[in-house]
Amino acid sequence: MPLAKNPPSPGDLRRDCICARCPTYNECTRKGKELLYCFEGKSACKLERYGCICGSCPVAKRKGFSGVYFCVAGKADVK
């Protein structure tokens, strides 16, 4: 019987998160070290939409999330 694959740890998810590379990520989000919007929900900061890279995020892809601007809209709907 194959071994069950362990779910990724929070550290793995933070390491793989690309939120900090997004054009919408700003000084406020950087200071707050905000990441993982698809899991943790929208930003506490005021954001201007300058582009979104959620669709190319390895975390979102691994979890099967679809959508964009999780930093503005909130966490992904889990299926």
C-alpha positions, 0 to 999 in steps of 0.5 A: 500500500502506498504511503499517504502524502503528508499535507504541506506544512505552513512553512512549505506554503509560505516558502512557495508563496509568490504574493511578495512578487506580485505587482499589487503587493505594496509597502504596507503589505511588505511591512506586515509580511503578508502572504498566503492570501488564498489561505488567510484572506484579504489584506488589511492594507489599502491596495491598488490593482496593478496586476495579479499573479495568483493564477501562476502561484504554485500554492494555489495550483497545488490546492486547486484554487482558481481565482485572482486578487485573493489579496483584495477579494479574500481567501479561495473557496475550498472545493 
